[in-house]
Amino acid sequence: MRISVIPLLSGVLASLLFAGTASAGTLAQNGPVPAGKSPATSSPVYKSGKFEIKACEEQPIQPDDLDAARVYLEFVVDCLNTSWEDQLTRARIPFSKPKLATTSHVGTPTGCGKFPKGAQAVYCPLNKKITFLLDPGILSQATELFLFEVIAHEYGHHVQQLTGIMNTLNRKYKTQKALLADIRKIELQAECFSGAFIGSVWQSLGRRESDLSYVIQAAYDTASHGKSVNIAYWIRRGFDAESPDVCNTFTAPKPKVS
């Protein structure tokens, strides 16, 4: 498999490019945080403990089956809704479900502009919708963990929106370097949230350790998502902890979010 066929990309960067990086109120709804603190660094989600729901049913799927892939994603999102609603309720953060749409074409409207080239899925904070590109590359690998990991990653961005963590990007940036530094923290945290959910339901999936390793090894360095070694670090960190408690990328050492 060529790594470029299934890029583990998400849509925060694309959403910002289309919607603008500093329109006040665009990234709305803060979760409760201590007075004077930022949701990015002090969200109650970091103290919500381990996921308590330990099961998720993967639907039958075969390579190159578009309809089965759509159903598969819908069922995984149902699992994510159940797990994250329980998690955020314990953190006393209001919960709402994201929308899910699938497409076979780049350029499909997402709510934050057209679906961009180079992304596998995007999350639009304006309408709280995940749009997933079911292209030949990922469909050919449908029995691998890619569909599961990518949708869990995008759901992580929805959690960031609900908790107010996404609001850290709702300001003007003087340089692209500064913007990318915050985007990497957002993206790597979504990897960690993804890993935490996957770890929590892992035993119910009946998969092999190599399935997770295969997905992690497909990651590669990008300016917006960080180094592949850091992507692997945050997925594994979440996976081992089965909790978002370990996913505070905003207080992590710089080398871990580069």
Secondary structure, 3 states (H helix, E strand, C coil): CCHHHCCCCCCHHHHHHHHCCCCCCCCCCCCCCCCCCCHHHHCHHHHCCCCCCCCCCCCCCCCCCHHHHHHHHHHHHHHHHHHHHHHHHHCCCCCCCCEEEEECCCCCECCCCECCCCCCEEEECCCCEEEEECCHHHHCCCCCCHHHHHHHHHHHHHHHHHHCHHHHHCCCCCCHHHHHHHHHHHHHHHHHHHHHHHHHHHHHHCCCHHHHHHHHHCCCCECCCECHHHHHHHHHHHHHHCCHHHCCHHHCCHHHHC
